[in-house]
Amino acid sequence: MSFSDTAAEVLGFYRQGRFSDALAVIARDRSQFPSEDATFTFWEACLLSMNGQPDAALSALQGGLDRDLWWSEATLADSDLDAA
């Protein structure tokens, strides 16, 4: 399995509104692609926010910052994070 396969699976679930399923894919595959930590963390935050868990979304982003991850201001302006 490649990161592209994981991304397609996550985005497929996202488009279907199956946020918990997308989060499960992230949890399952995150350790296989450590160089994609920033992407996984951003997706996780977006999915948590969309799933009605804004505090968990902010916690996920804070955890990323604690791991020295960075996202641009434009990225963080994504409407999926509005609830957070």
C-alpha atoms as a printed R data frame, in Angstrom:
   type eleno elety resid chain resno       x      y      z
1  ATOM     1    CA   MET     A     1   0.000  0.000  0.000
2  ATOM     2    CA   SER     A     2   1.253  3.475 -0.874
3  ATOM     3    CA   PHE     A     3   0.525  6.840  0.686
4  ATOM     4    CA   SER     A     4  -1.535  7.618 -2.426
5  ATOM     5    CA   ASP     A     5  -3.720  4.588 -1.662
6  ATOM     6    CA   THR     A     6  -4.208  5.800  1.899
7  ATOM     7    CA   ALA     A     7  -5.005  9.327  0.704
8  ATOM     8    CA   ALA     A     8  -7.580  8.018 -1.759
9  ATOM     9    CA   GLU     A     9  -9.233  5.955  0.977
10 ATOM    10    CA   VAL     A    10  -9.322  8.855  3.448
11 ATOM    11    CA   LEU     A    11 -10.666 11.284  0.855
12 ATOM    12    CA   GLY     A    12 -13.250  8.776 -0.331
13 ATOM    13    CA   PHE     A    13 -14.618  8.409  3.189
14 ATOM    14    CA   TYR     A    14 -14.461 12.193  3.626
15 ATOM    15    CA   ARG     A    15 -16.555 12.779  0.495
16 ATOM    16    CA   GLN     A    16 -19.123 10.285  1.803
17 ATOM    17    CA   GLY     A    17 -19.286 12.051  5.178
18 ATOM    18    CA   ARG     A    18 -17.843  8.968  6.859
19 ATOM    19    CA   PHE     A    19 -15.464 10.899  9.077
20 ATOM    20    CA   SER     A    20 -14.993  8.187 11.699
21 ATOM    21    CA   ASP     A    21 -14.020  5.702  8.983
22 ATOM    22    CA   ALA     A    22 -11.514  8.188  7.557
23 ATOM    23    CA   LEU     A    23 -10.045  8.707 11.036
24 ATOM    24    CA   ALA     A    24  -9.698  4.930 11.402
25 ATOM    25    CA   VAL     A    25  -7.674  4.786  8.175
26 ATOM    26    CA   ILE     A    26  -5.379  7.509  9.494
27 ATOM    27    CA   ALA     A    27  -4.884  5.616 12.754
28 ATOM    28    CA   ARG     A    28  -4.216  2.401 10.840
29 ATOM    29    CA   ASP     A    29  -1.712  3.817  8.334
30 ATOM    30    CA   ARG     A    30  -0.019  6.732 10.103
31 ATOM    31    CA   SER     A    31   2.976  4.719 11.324
32 ATOM    32    CA   GLN     A    32   3.675  3.421  7.809
33 ATOM    33    CA   PHE     A    33   4.321  6.935  6.472
34 ATOM    34    CA   PRO     A    34   6.121  8.976  9.151
35 ATOM    35    CA   SER     A    35   7.176 11.610  6.611
36 ATOM    36    CA   GLU     A    36   3.484 12.443  6.123
37 ATOM    37    CA   ASP     A    37   2.863 13.319  9.776
38 ATOM    38    CA   ALA     A    38   1.884 16.913  8.946
39 ATOM    39    CA   THR     A    39  -0.631 15.732  6.358
40 ATOM    40    CA   PHE     A    40  -2.110 13.070  8.626
41 ATOM    41    CA   THR     A    41  -2.351 15.523 11.506
42 ATOM    42    CA   PHE     A    42  -4.067 18.147  9.362
43 ATOM    43    CA   TRP     A    43  -6.516 15.578  8.002
44 ATOM    44    CA   GLU     A    44  -7.154 14.316 11.517
45 ATOM    45    CA   ALA     A    45  -7.920 17.838 12.750
46 ATOM    46    CA   CYS     A    46 -10.247 18.522  9.812
47 ATOM    47    CA   LEU     A    47 -12.074 15.237 10.256
48 ATOM    48    CA   LEU     A    48 -12.464 15.716 13.997
49 ATOM    49    CA   SER     A    49 -13.800 19.223 13.443
50 ATOM    50    CA   MET     A    50 -16.267 18.002 10.814
51 ATOM    51    CA   ASN     A    51 -17.263 15.135 13.131
52 ATOM    52    CA   GLY     A    52 -18.379 17.558 15.844
53 ATOM    53    CA   GLN     A    53 -15.232 17.299 17.968
54 ATOM    54    CA   PRO     A    54 -13.660 20.775 17.781
55 ATOM    55    CA   ASP     A    55 -11.689 20.403 21.016
56 ATOM    56    CA   ALA     A    56 -10.135 17.161 19.756
57 ATOM    57    CA   ALA     A    57  -9.327 18.907 16.462
58 ATOM    58    CA   LEU     A    58  -7.468 21.669 18.279
59 ATOM    59    CA   SER     A    59  -5.705 19.072 20.407
60 ATOM    60    CA   ALA     A    60  -4.551 17.236 17.277
61 ATOM    61    CA   LEU     A    61  -3.123 20.454 15.835
62 ATOM    62    CA   GLN     A    62  -1.453 21.307 19.155
63 ATOM    63    CA   GLY     A    63   0.095 17.843 19.227
64 ATOM    64    CA   GLY     A    64   1.479 18.512 15.769
65 ATOM    65    CA   LEU     A    65   2.938 21.817 16.885
66 ATOM    66    CA   ASP     A    66   4.509 20.004 19.844
67 ATOM    67    CA   ARG     A    67   6.167 17.701 17.257
68 ATOM    68    CA   ASP     A    68   7.451 20.781 15.363
69 ATOM    69    CA   LEU     A    69   4.975 20.427 12.499
70 ATOM    70    CA   TRP     A    70   3.903 23.527 10.592
71 ATOM    71    CA   TRP     A    71   0.977 24.507  8.378
72 ATOM    72    CA   SER     A    72   0.570 27.698  6.397
73 ATOM    73    CA   GLU     A    73  -2.031 30.272  7.349
74 ATOM    74    CA   ALA     A    74  -3.898 29.435  4.130
75 ATOM    75    CA   THR     A    75  -3.984 25.752  5.071
76 ATOM    76    CA   LEU     A    76  -5.305 26.518  8.538
77 ATOM    77    CA   ALA     A    77  -8.035 28.687  6.978
78 ATOM    78    CA   ASP     A    78  -9.625 25.524  5.526
79 ATOM    79    CA   SER     A    79 -13.368 25.660  6.177
80 ATOM    80    CA   ASP     A    80 -13.278 22.100  7.549
81 ATOM    81    CA   LEU     A    81 -11.655 23.625 10.631
82 ATOM    82    CA   ASP     A    82 -14.352 26.271 11.135
83 ATOM    83    CA   ALA     A    83 -15.921 24.429 14.078
84 ATOM    84    CA   ALA     A    84 -12.530 24.298 15.761
